[in-house]
Amino acid sequence: MNDKGDMGVPEEESFEALLEAYGDGLGEELKSGDKVDAKVISIGESSVYVSTGTKSDGVVDRMELTNEDGELTVAVDDTLTLYVVSANESEVVLSKQMSGAGSEEMLFDAFTNGTPVEGKVNEQIKGGFSVTLMGKRAFCPVSQIDTAFVENGEDYLGKSFTFLVTRIEGNGKNIVISRRKILEAELAEVRATFLETLSEGDTVEAKVIKLMPYGAFMELHAGVEGMAHISELSWSRVQSCEEAVKVGDVLPVKVLKVETIEGKNALRIALSVKQASQDPWELAGDTIRVGEQFSGKVVRIAPFGAFVEVAPGTEGLVHVSEMSYTKRILKPEDAVSEGETVQVVVKAIDLEKKRLSLSIRDAHGDPWQGVLVKYPLGSKVAGTVEKKESYGIFVKLEPGVTGLLPKSKLAEAANASALNAAKPGETLELLVDAVDEEKRRITLVSTEAADGASNWKGYTEKPKAKSDNSMGTMGELLKAAMSKKK
């Protein structure tokens, strides 16, 4: 057997091939400021070791790769984007961002390569902030310190953040930086991850961030916003968004639609607050019964009646004919106004069609009910003249109850001329001649007939005619005197 490899390659050639294979795929030597994609190969107690793609492996401080709770955010085989802090033959020190003092060359490299640089906000100056990074003074415009509007600049003073160098002038004397670009890039990544899991029909939590006349803008996730139209904020009818929600509310919402805006790299997400909760009509059968009385708000007025909400999201119609027993209503506006709270009685319910028939007048009681007890036949009543017609005079006895003094009865009255002269609003004293509760009719007559007798013959008979005997009265007196002597 000769000294050859398994494939018949001499040992010397095999060693060279192995050496070449070891070097294959390894990049050039790294220098400070370089950006590398490194793969985690092992995790120690204080350091995380990565493969840099060169002959030298890299090391990262473990604390840089933990979250606020101290939990490690990476695992073996994960790939990270890191920056070279220092490099020599034995070790490459890496970090998530460049920091500390450095040369102008490193600063220009950061600008050219888009490398994040750590800086500390020192003071607030006109238009922005003075920031120290890599031992040099830089300027961060106020619009670039955060993604949100800055209300109090002092909140940033003394704190360290990661920035991108956006401009260098005057050999490094004028440096402009931005933190916002980094935040927006992070948000874009988070947003993309969230949107991959979002589907139409999902129910998620969202925070109300802005109210407009037409709807509410809501934040579903960092960098992801949607809008709920005003008609989708509540099962109840609302005139403004403020009636249903307020800024800062965190509510469950249903995702109605997710679509790409034509010509723009953006999404339009339609939301619904009300559809994330149960339709109140599904509960109406258990909570609303015919004959029950409710206190409700007038939410809309139509030519034929008013819609009244008796429970959140459940409204019914009060027809104009059901508004009052006491006066004739020609227009709903004559009886109720929008936003007014009224008492109603449920007359009918149709769950399938989601309809309620309501009555305001029944809630206040029918004044004609028991009218025969209140106005017995032959009783004397006082009422005000409501109007005059060719067939008689209408007299209002109480709100909702009006009687008629017919023309035929008026002619029999001793005071017919006075009755005829009465004007609307004038009070008259009359007798109840007839009552029909079912037909809602009361017939009235004058208290005295033309012949001086009571005008209601049902209870009082006419007095007997006087005797023609001229001694009649004297004879009666004599008879009475004799009776006393006995």
Backbone torsions as a table, in degrees:
resi	resn	phi	psi	omega
1	MET	NA	128.8	-179.8
2	ASN	-90.5	168.0	-177.6
3	ASP	-83.3	71.1	177.2
4	LYS	-126.9	159.4	177.5
5	GLY	-74.1	179.1	-177.9
6	ASP	-60.5	-28.8	-176.5
7	MET	-99.3	11.6	178.6
8	GLY	80.2	19.9	179.5
9	VAL	-93.8	133.8	178.8
10	PRO	-57.9	152.7	-176.7
11	GLU	-59.8	-39.5	-179.7
12	GLU	-62.3	-44.2	-179.9
13	GLU	-65.5	-36.4	-179.7
14	SER	-64.5	-39.5	179.9
15	PHE	-66.9	-42.0	178.4
16	GLU	-63.5	-39.5	179.6
17	ALA	-64.2	-40.7	178.4
18	LEU	-64.5	-41.9	179.4
19	LEU	-62.3	-42.6	178.8
20	GLU	-65.3	-39.8	179.7
21	ALA	-64.9	-36.0	179.1
22	TYR	-64.4	-38.8	-178.7
23	GLY	-81.8	-15.6	-177.0
24	ASP	-65.7	129.4	177.4
25	GLY	89.1	-9.2	178.9
26	LEU	-85.6	134.0	-177.5
27	GLY	-76.9	-175.5	177.8
28	GLU	-71.3	168.0	179.4
29	GLU	-61.7	141.9	-177.0
30	LEU	-85.8	153.1	176.1
31	LYS	-133.7	161.9	-176.6
32	SER	-56.4	133.0	179.5
33	GLY	97.1	-12.6	179.6
34	ASP	-65.9	147.2	176.3
35	LYS	-103.6	129.5	-177.5
36	VAL	-135.1	150.2	170.6
37	ASP	-97.6	112.1	-173.1
38	ALA	-114.1	143.3	-179.6
39	LYS	-103.7	130.0	-179.4
40	VAL	-68.2	126.1	179.8
41	ILE	-111.5	-25.4	175.6
42	SER	-162.8	158.0	-177.7
43	ILE	-125.9	121.8	178.9
44	GLY	-103.8	-175.3	-178.0
45	GLU	-69.1	-34.4	-177.3
46	SER	-123.1	-11.0	-176.7
47	SER	-136.9	156.3	174.3
48	VAL	-117.4	128.7	-175.3
49	TYR	-102.7	136.0	-175.5
50	VAL	-132.6	157.6	173.4
51	SER	-92.7	124.7	-175.9
52	THR	-94.1	-3.7	-176.6
53	GLY	84.5	6.7	176.2
54	THR	-119.9	-174.9	179.2
55	LYS	-70.4	-17.3	-178.9
56	SER	-108.0	131.0	174.8
57	ASP	-78.4	163.6	-178.6
58	GLY	-114.3	163.6	179.3
59	VAL	-133.1	138.8	-179.5
60	VAL	-126.5	138.6	175.8
61	ASP	-61.3	126.3	-177.0
62	ARG	-58.1	-33.6	-177.5
63	MET	-61.8	-28.2	179.2
64	GLU	-68.6	-19.7	-173.9
65	LEU	-110.1	24.8	176.9
66	THR	-116.3	158.1	179.2
67	ASN	-90.8	-171.9	-177.1
68	GLU	-62.9	-24.8	-179.8
69	ASP	-90.1	4.8	179.5
70	GLY	80.8	12.3	-179.1
71	GLU	-91.4	137.6	179.7
72	LEU	-67.6	134.5	-174.9
73	THR	-102.5	3.7	-179.6
74	VAL	-128.2	164.9	177.6
75	ALA	-138.8	165.3	178.0
76	VAL	-56.3	137.6	-179.1
77	ASP	84.2	-5.4	173.6
78	ASP	-69.9	148.6	177.7
79	THR	-107.6	131.3	-177.1
80	LEU	-122.1	150.2	172.1
81	THR	-97.0	118.0	-174.4
82	LEU	-131.5	169.6	-179.9
83	TYR	-125.4	141.6	-177.6
84	VAL	-77.3	120.9	175.9
85	VAL	-87.9	-45.7	176.3
86	SER	-152.9	155.2	-178.6
87	ALA	-148.6	135.1	171.3
88	ASN	-142.2	-173.7	-174.8
89	GLU	-65.2	-27.9	-173.9
90	SER	-99.2	-23.5	-173.3
91	GLU	-155.1	143.6	173.8
92	VAL	-118.4	117.5	178.5
93	VAL	-94.2	126.9	-175.3
94	LEU	-118.7	159.9	178.4
95	SER	-150.4	160.7	177.9
96	LYS	-72.7	-20.5	175.6
97	GLN	-150.2	159.6	177.1
98	MET	-81.0	141.1	179.4
99	SER	-153.7	170.4	178.6
100	GLY	82.3	177.5	-179.6
101	ALA	-70.7	146.3	179.9
102	GLY	-155.5	174.9	-178.4
103	SER	-81.4	165.0	175.7
104	GLU	-61.3	-33.1	179.3
105	GLU	-61.3	-41.6	179.1
106	MET	-65.5	-36.6	179.9
107	LEU	-66.9	-42.9	177.9
108	PHE	-66.5	-35.3	176.7
109	ASP	-63.7	-41.2	178.3
110	ALA	-62.6	-39.4	178.6
111	PHE	-67.2	-44.1	-177.2
112	THR	-69.1	-41.8	-173.8
113	ASN	-92.8	-3.5	-178.0
114	GLY	68.8	37.2	-177.7
115	THR	-85.3	126.9	177.0
116	PRO	-62.8	140.8	-179.7
117	VAL	-128.2	135.0	179.9
118	GLU	-81.8	134.7	178.7
119	GLY	-142.3	159.3	-179.2
120	LYS	-114.4	130.1	-179.9
121	VAL	-78.2	120.1	-175.3
122	ASN	-96.9	-48.1	-176.8
123	GLU	-153.9	160.6	176.7
124	GLN	-95.9	126.8	-179.5
125	ILE	-124.3	178.6	-177.5
126	LYS	-59.4	120.6	176.7
127	GLY	85.1	-6.2	-178.4
128	GLY	174.0	-141.5	-174.1
129	PHE	-134.3	147.4	172.4
130	SER	-93.0	125.9	-174.0
131	VAL	-127.4	136.6	174.7
132	THR	-99.7	124.1	175.6
133	LEU	-145.0	136.0	-177.6
134	MET	51.0	37.7	176.0
135	GLY	78.1	6.4	-177.3
136	LYS	-122.7	159.9	-179.3
137	ARG	-93.6	130.6	-179.4
138	ALA	-130.4	162.8	-179.2
139	PHE	-116.0	128.5	175.6
140	CYS	-114.9	113.2	177.2
141	PRO	-58.2	149.5	-176.9
142	VAL	-60.7	-31.1	-180.0
143	SER	-72.7	-12.6	-176.3
144	GLN	-108.1	4.8	-179.3
145	ILE	-83.2	-20.9	-177.9
146	ASP	-157.6	168.7	177.1
147	THR	-84.5	-23.4	179.9
148	ALA	-97.8	163.4	178.1
149	PHE	-64.2	133.4	-177.9
150	VAL	-87.8	112.1	179.3
151	GLU	-89.7	-35.7	-177.9
152	ASN	-134.1	103.5	-177.4
153	GLY	-64.8	-23.7	-178.2
154	GLU	-65.6	-19.2	178.9
155	ASP	-63.7	-19.0	-176.1
156	TYR	-100.4	-13.6	-175.1
157	LEU	-66.2	137.5	177.6
158	GLY	79.8	1.4	-178.1
159	LYS	-104.5	152.0	179.5
160	SER	-103.6	136.3	179.3
161	PHE	-136.2	169.8	175.2
162	THR	-98.1	132.0	-177.3
163	PHE	-125.5	161.7	168.7
164	LEU	-109.6	138.4	175.7
165	VAL	-81.5	117.6	-176.5
166	THR	-103.1	-16.3	179.2
167	ARG	-161.0	138.2	174.8
168	ILE	-132.2	126.2	179.5
169	GLU	-134.5	161.1	175.8
170	GLY	61.5	44.7	178.6
171	ASN	55.3	40.6	175.9
172	GLY	89.0	6.3	-179.7
173	LYS	-82.8	-32.7	178.4
174	ASN	-111.2	108.3	-176.4
175	ILE	-120.6	126.8	177.8
176	VAL	-114.9	133.7	-175.2
177	ILE	-130.0	165.7	-179.7
178	SER	-143.2	129.9	171.7
179	ARG	-93.8	-27.7	-176.1
180	ARG	-60.1	-39.4	-178.7
181	LYS	-61.1	-37.4	178.3
182	ILE	-68.1	-44.1	-179.8
183	LEU	-62.4	-41.3	-179.9
184	GLU	-65.6	-36.5	178.0
185	ALA	-66.2	-41.1	178.0
186	GLU	-65.6	-41.2	178.3
187	LEU	-63.3	-39.3	179.8
188	ALA	-61.8	-38.5	179.6
189	GLU	-68.6	-45.6	178.8
190	VAL	-63.8	-41.4	-179.5
191	ARG	-61.3	-45.2	-179.2
192	ALA	-62.3	-40.5	179.5
193	THR	-63.8	-42.6	-179.3
194	PHE	-66.5	-43.6	-177.0
195	LEU	-65.2	-26.4	177.2
196	GLU	-63.7	-26.5	-177.3
197	THR	-99.7	-6.5	-175.9
198	LEU	-88.2	131.4	179.8
199	SER	-133.5	153.4	175.3
200	GLU	-61.9	135.4	-178.0
201	GLY	99.2	-13.7	179.2
202	ASP	-69.0	149.4	171.6
203	THR	-112.1	120.7	-177.6
204	VAL	-134.2	170.2	176.0
205	GLU	-92.1	142.8	179.7
206	ALA	-141.3	152.3	-179.0
207	LYS	-108.6	130.7	178.1
208	VAL	-72.2	121.8	-176.9
209	ILE	-115.2	-21.3	179.1
210	LYS	-159.5	140.7	178.5
211	LEU	-111.8	135.7	176.3
212	MET	-125.7	165.4	179.6
213	PRO	-58.7	-27.9	-175.0
214	TYR	-100.0	-7.8	-179.6
215	GLY	170.7	-176.7	-178.0
216	ALA	-118.9	130.0	174.9
217	PHE	-87.4	135.2	-173.4
218	MET	-133.5	141.4	179.1
219	GLU	-95.0	118.2	179.5
220	LEU	-85.2	-34.7	-177.0
221	HIS	-160.6	165.8	179.0
222	ALA	-53.9	118.0	178.4
223	GLY	82.9	2.7	-178.7
224	VAL	-121.7	115.9	-179.0
225	GLU	-121.4	153.3	174.7
226	GLY	-141.5	175.9	179.6
227	MET	-132.7	136.5	173.1
228	ALA	-104.8	117.7	178.4
229	HIS	-62.5	153.6	-176.8
230	ILE	-56.3	-31.2	179.5
231	SER	-72.8	-12.2	-178.4
232	GLU	-108.2	11.0	-178.3
233	LEU	-86.3	-27.4	-176.0
234	SER	-156.3	150.3	173.0
235	TRP	-68.2	-24.2	176.3
236	SER	-78.8	154.1	176.5
237	ARG	-78.5	123.1	-178.8
238	VAL	-122.2	146.8	179.7
239	GLN	-91.5	-24.7	178.6
240	SER	-143.3	155.8	-179.2
241	CYS	-61.1	-32.7	-178.2
242	GLU	-61.8	-22.2	178.2
243	GLU	-71.6	-21.7	-174.8
244	ALA	-109.1	-39.6	-175.6
245	VAL	-141.0	168.4	174.4
246	LYS	-139.4	156.9	-179.0
247	VAL	-59.7	132.9	-178.6
248	GLY	102.4	-17.2	178.2
249	ASP	-63.5	137.3	173.3
250	VAL	-110.8	117.0	-170.7
251	LEU	-133.1	151.5	171.1
252	PRO	-73.1	137.2	179.1
253	VAL	-134.0	153.4	175.6
254	LYS	-103.1	134.0	179.2
255	VAL	-81.8	113.0	-178.4
256	LEU	-86.2	-40.7	-176.4
257	LYS	-156.8	142.3	174.6
258	VAL	-128.6	116.3	-177.5
259	GLU	-141.9	152.6	178.6
260	THR	-84.4	132.8	178.0
261	ILE	-74.3	125.3	-176.2
262	GLU	-60.0	129.7	178.0
263	GLY	81.3	-0.3	-179.6
264	LYS	-131.7	148.7	176.5
265	ASN	-87.1	62.8	-176.3
266	ALA	-148.9	160.7	-179.8
267	LEU	-113.3	148.9	172.2
268	ARG	-112.8	119.9	-177.1
269	ILE	-116.4	118.4	179.0
270	ALA	-95.5	131.5	-175.4
271	LEU	-121.7	162.9	174.5
272	SER	-141.0	125.2	175.6
273	VAL	-80.6	-43.4	-174.2
274	LYS	-67.7	-35.3	-177.7
275	GLN	-75.4	-7.5	174.5
276	ALA	-82.3	-8.0	177.9
277	SER	-120.4	169.5	-176.2
278	GLN	-71.7	140.4	175.9
279	ASP	-63.2	121.1	-177.4
280	PRO	-60.2	-22.4	178.4
281	TRP	-68.2	-20.7	177.1
282	GLU	-72.3	-19.1	178.7
283	LEU	-101.3	-12.2	-173.4
284	ALA	-58.9	-35.9	-179.4
285	GLY	-61.8	-24.8	-179.4
286	ASP	-94.9	-17.9	-172.9
287	THR	-113.7	-14.6	-177.2
288	ILE	-124.1	129.2	-179.3
289	ARG	-127.6	149.3	175.5
290	VAL	-62.9	134.5	-179.7
291	GLY	95.6	-15.4	179.7
292	GLU	-75.9	150.9	-179.4
293	GLN	-108.0	138.4	-178.6
294	PHE	-133.4	155.0	170.3
295	SER	-101.3	121.3	-175.5
296	GLY	-137.0	165.1	-179.4
297	LYS	-102.1	134.7	175.3
298	VAL	-72.1	112.9	-174.6
299	VAL	-100.7	-20.0	-179.7
300	ARG	-161.0	143.6	177.9
301	ILE	-116.6	130.2	178.4
302	ALA	-117.7	166.7	-179.8
303	PRO	-58.8	-27.4	-175.0
304	PHE	-100.6	-3.9	-179.3
305	GLY	166.4	-166.1	-178.5
306	ALA	-128.4	140.3	176.5
307	PHE	-94.4	128.2	-176.3
308	VAL	-121.1	129.4	178.1
309	GLU	-87.1	115.3	-178.0
310	VAL	-94.8	-17.3	175.9
311	ALA	-154.3	156.4	-178.8
312	PRO	-51.6	118.2	178.5
313	GLY	82.0	1.2	-178.9
314	THR	-123.9	110.6	-178.7
315	GLU	-127.8	155.7	180.0
316	GLY	-135.3	173.7	-176.7
317	LEU	-105.1	130.1	168.7
318	VAL	-101.5	106.8	179.1
319	HIS	-67.0	152.5	-177.4
320	VAL	-57.0	-29.5	179.6
321	SER	-73.4	-12.8	-178.3
322	GLU	-105.1	18.8	-174.9
323	MET	-92.2	-30.8	-176.8
324	SER	-157.9	141.1	170.1
325	TYR	-91.6	-23.3	-169.1
326	THR	-89.5	-18.0	177.2
327	LYS	-150.6	157.2	-178.8
328	ARG	-82.5	121.3	-178.0
329	ILE	-102.3	119.0	178.3
330	LEU	-93.8	-33.9	179.3
331	LYS	-130.0	138.3	179.4
332	PRO	-53.7	-34.2	-178.3
333	GLU	-63.1	-19.8	178.9
334	ASP	-74.3	-15.9	-176.3
335	ALA	-114.4	-35.6	-175.9
336	VAL	-138.0	165.2	175.5
337	SER	-133.4	153.1	-178.3
338	GLU	-62.0	133.4	-178.5
339	GLY	93.2	-12.0	-179.5
340	GLU	-73.9	145.6	175.8
341	THR	-96.0	128.0	-177.0
342	VAL	-132.1	158.7	174.2
343	GLN	-93.1	133.3	180.0
344	VAL	-135.3	156.0	174.5
345	VAL	-116.4	136.3	179.0
346	VAL	-77.1	120.4	179.7
347	LYS	-97.0	-34.5	179.9
348	ALA	-157.1	152.7	179.3
349	ILE	-138.9	134.2	177.6
350	ASP	-127.3	95.8	-175.9
351	LEU	-66.4	-35.3	-177.3
352	GLU	-64.5	-42.2	-180.0
353	LYS	-93.0	-0.5	-179.3
354	LYS	56.1	56.2	-178.3
355	ARG	-130.6	139.9	174.1
356	LEU	-125.0	135.6	172.6
357	SER	-105.0	122.8	-173.7
358	LEU	-120.6	161.9	177.4
359	SER	-138.9	128.0	174.4
360	ILE	-83.5	-40.1	-174.7
361	ARG	-65.6	-35.2	179.0
362	ASP	-68.1	-26.5	179.5
363	ALA	-69.5	-26.4	-179.7
364	HIS	-95.2	-7.4	178.7
365	GLY	93.0	145.3	180.0
366	ASP	-87.7	114.9	-178.4
367	PRO	-65.3	-15.8	179.7
368	TRP	-83.7	-13.0	-179.8
369	GLN	-70.4	123.5	-178.4
370	GLY	74.3	21.5	-175.7
371	VAL	-65.2	-28.8	179.8
372	LEU	-66.8	-30.1	176.9
373	VAL	-74.6	-39.3	-178.9
374	LYS	-72.5	-31.9	-177.7
375	TYR	-127.6	76.0	-179.3
376	PRO	-66.8	154.9	-179.2
377	LEU	-59.7	136.5	179.4
378	GLY	83.6	-5.4	-178.9
379	SER	-75.8	149.7	178.7
380	LYS	-87.6	132.3	-178.4
381	VAL	-130.3	155.6	175.5
382	ALA	-116.3	132.9	179.8
383	GLY	-146.7	167.3	-179.9
384	THR	-106.4	142.2	179.4
385	VAL	-65.6	122.7	-179.1
386	GLU	-93.0	-49.8	176.7
387	LYS	-164.6	164.2	179.2
388	LYS	-117.4	137.1	176.1
389	GLU	-125.9	170.9	-179.1
390	SER	-64.9	-23.7	-176.7
391	TYR	-100.7	1.6	176.9
392	GLY	156.4	-173.9	-178.8
393	ILE	-114.2	127.9	176.5
394	PHE	-89.9	128.6	-177.3
395	VAL	-121.3	124.0	-179.3
396	LYS	-84.0	117.9	-179.3
397	LEU	-88.7	-34.4	176.2
398	GLU	-164.1	166.6	179.1
399	PRO	-55.5	119.1	178.4
400	GLY	93.9	-10.9	-178.8
401	VAL	-122.8	113.4	-179.5
402	THR	-125.9	135.7	177.1
403	GLY	-108.8	165.9	-178.6
404	LEU	-120.7	129.3	170.0
405	LEU	-97.4	98.2	-174.3
406	PRO	-64.0	154.5	179.3
407	LYS	-59.6	-36.7	-179.3
408	SER	-65.9	-35.6	177.9
409	LYS	-76.7	-30.1	-179.6
410	LEU	-65.5	-35.8	-178.5
411	ALA	-67.3	-25.0	-178.4
412	GLU	-84.3	-7.6	-174.2
413	ALA	-80.9	142.9	177.8
414	ALA	-68.3	-30.5	-179.0
415	ASN	-105.3	36.1	-176.8
416	ALA	-55.7	-41.1	-178.4
417	SER	-65.5	-37.5	178.7
418	ALA	-68.4	-39.1	178.8
419	LEU	-65.9	-41.7	179.3
420	ASN	-63.9	-29.0	-177.9
421	ALA	-83.6	-11.2	-177.8
422	ALA	-62.1	140.5	-179.2
423	LYS	-105.4	156.3	177.6
424	PRO	-51.7	131.9	-178.9
425	GLY	97.7	-15.5	179.9
426	GLU	-77.9	143.5	-177.7
427	THR	-89.3	136.1	178.1
428	LEU	-125.4	147.5	171.8
429	GLU	-105.8	125.4	-174.7
430	LEU	-138.5	175.8	176.4
431	LEU	-113.2	146.7	175.6
432	VAL	-81.2	117.7	-176.9
433	ASP	-98.1	-35.3	-179.2
434	ALA	-157.0	148.0	179.4
435	VAL	-134.4	128.6	174.4
436	ASP	-126.7	95.1	-175.2
437	GLU	-64.5	-37.9	-177.1
438	GLU	-65.2	-41.9	-179.2
439	LYS	-91.3	0.2	177.8
440	ARG	58.4	55.4	-179.4
441	ARG	-133.0	136.1	172.6
442	ILE	-129.2	125.8	177.6
443	THR	-99.6	132.1	-177.5
444	LEU	-115.6	154.7	175.5
445	VAL	-137.4	163.7	176.4
446	SER	-68.5	155.4	-179.8
447	THR	-69.5	-25.0	-178.6
448	GLU	-131.5	134.3	176.4
449	ALA	-81.4	170.7	-177.6
450	ALA	-62.0	-28.4	-177.9
451	ASP	-88.6	7.8	177.7
452	GLY	89.5	-7.1	179.3
453	ALA	-84.3	167.5	173.9
454	SER	-61.4	139.9	-177.2
455	ASN	-83.6	-2.5	176.5
456	TRP	-114.8	106.6	-169.8
457	LYS	-83.1	-4.1	-176.9
458	GLY	-70.8	-25.0	-175.4
459	TYR	-122.8	-28.6	-175.3
460	THR	-118.5	122.9	178.6
461	GLU	-82.7	157.7	175.8
462	LYS	-69.0	144.8	178.2
463	PRO	-65.9	149.9	-178.6
464	LYS	-67.1	150.0	179.9
465	ALA	-68.0	148.4	-179.9
466	LYS	-68.8	148.2	-179.7
467	SER	-72.5	143.8	178.3
468	ASP	-78.5	-12.2	-178.7
469	ASN	-74.1	117.3	-178.1
470	SER	-66.8	-19.8	179.4
471	MET	-92.5	2.1	-174.5
472	GLY	-57.6	-44.3	-175.8
473	THR	-71.1	-42.4	179.1
474	MET	-64.9	-38.7	178.0
475	GLY	-63.1	-38.3	-179.5
476	GLU	-68.7	-36.4	178.8
477	LEU	-68.2	-40.0	178.3
478	LEU	-64.4	-40.6	179.4
479	LYS	-63.6	-39.1	-179.9
480	ALA	-68.0	-37.6	179.4
481	ALA	-66.8	-38.9	179.8
482	MET	-67.5	-35.9	-179.7
483	SER	-64.7	-34.2	180.0
484	LYS	-70.4	-35.2	-179.3
485	LYS	-65.8	-35.0	178.1
486	LYS	-66.0	NA	NA
